[in-house]
Amino acid sequence: MNLEMARLFRSISHGVYAIGVADAEGPNAFTAAWVMQTSFDPPMLALSINPICKSYRKLMAGGFFSVNVVPADRPEWAGHFARPATSDKLAGIAWTAGQGGIPLLADAIAWFQCRLAGTLASGDHMVAVGRVLDGRFNFPEREPLSYRDTGNLDGSAALYPDDF
């Protein structure tokens, strides 16, 4: 395991997000830390997603995604939404359906609804870019969860190459 490399990359500050997707079979959500704004006009966001995941197929089929900002006082969401999509990860989570049925989490600090605008291959992930259609603050006074604060919850230390 390359813990030093993981520590190095965790020095790049970014938050933790629950990304909502949906297709004809229903909704799902997954944890993402690689999310960023890419444009002011029109407003656009990009996220990184592993193309072997069920959520990637849902994103491609549905054409919409939500970005839900995880609060610092809900670190368990990072692990919860990181689980494989073998069970209903939205069970017990308060949410409403947005565009195309995407989950908008009631307890998120804020959420954005996006229409998929394109994708780009990036190593072992795909970058998905979406045009922001709508957004809302639910709890502007709360602090967002930082990826750095999740430790090695996602097991990423084992994914970095040894020959960096």
C-alpha angles and dihedrals in degrees: 000000000000100000093162091056090047090051091048093052092045088064087074101090118232138139135242120253138185106223115206122209134168141185136171089292092057143263133316137174132208137186118257131175098175101081127130144161112255104178142020098201107060096015108239137175131197130204136182119235134176107243093215091064123101088233091062090058090048091050092051093046097043100039095211136086138181127217110211115190109226114223119234089239091059102061090144088072089068091063095034096057092039091067118106113269094254093117136034100278090185094060108116092012117111110234144143129216118255131184110340091002096293115161118254107193115224094209096048116113088235139339137211127202114213137184113218110251101175149319137235129195113243114177110289092349139057123233110223117197121200137185111235109239099174142350141183141193111227098173112009092171094062124091121239122241113255120222089226089062093059093070113203092329091134094047091237094144087076092054101061118097117254093223099064 
